[in-house]
């Protein structure tokens, strides 16, 4: 049996889990680099019986799965993976498994971005490294308005932390009720009020048909020229062209982004050079404890599949 681990950027998979029950009965190949071209993905995956994927880094649509005759298992991290065509997989007899998940790392990363952007930490760190000293004047959060788009597992905790900083918290999403908002210590407002009132607006909804492009140019146009947009959810929730125009025109103060429409972010993308963008490479969930959970569960899924497959062969 041949098993592939895809997009292991930090070569962490074998480090954070015990794969003995897999390596004893199969050959594992770890790919550190990301392949985006569909034909290149198919060529890479053709030899493998099982593949382990990290979140949505490598999409597996029907067009790819139909050209992988050996593939029998997709072990994905996280409880669900929207980039896998599970219907096509089932039709071809390909088993798809998920893992346990918790939101702690993304919640903490959201606040790391909020604080880093408020206090210009990266700019002043760069100044120190270049031999300089103070270059910026930070913004205090107490008394400011935190706008939270979505109060699910992540958004509700982000809202509660905002209260601890002495912020006023307002929230909105398509199905939010006053009771949901109140439970997180927030006040339910309209979408227009959310964008118009927020000094910091942070996005915490799941990407889907209803939320793709949910944050439009009109919404961004309602924001204060001193406000910041924070996105640790998914890039396509925000209309990227409109966000770029808002940032270049400085109609908003800036954005702290951990997610993008295309990942990895293209080398020549403006987000890499705009001085009012704090950008990180989708690391909201990239933390030691969650990686241990992800890869331990993935290794267990592959081992269980091997048990079943080898047992059926003997029978």
Buried (B, 14 or more C-beta within 10 A) or exposed (E): BEBBBBBBBEEBBBEBBEBEBBBEBBEBEBBEEBBEEEEEBBEBBEEBBBBBBBBBBBBBEEEBBEBBEEBBBBBBBBEEBBEBBBEBBEEBEBBBBBBEBEBBBBBBBBBBBBBBBBBBBBBBEEBEEEEEEEEEEEBEBEEBBBBBBBBBBBBBBBBBBBBEBEBBBBBBBEEBEEEBBEEBBBBBBEBEBBBBBBBBBBBBBBBEEEBEEBBBBEBBBBBBEEBBBBBBBBBBBBBBEBBBBBBEEEBBBBBBBBBBBEBBBEEEBEBEEBEBBBBBEBBBBBBEEBBBBBBBBBBBBBBBBBEEBEEEEEE
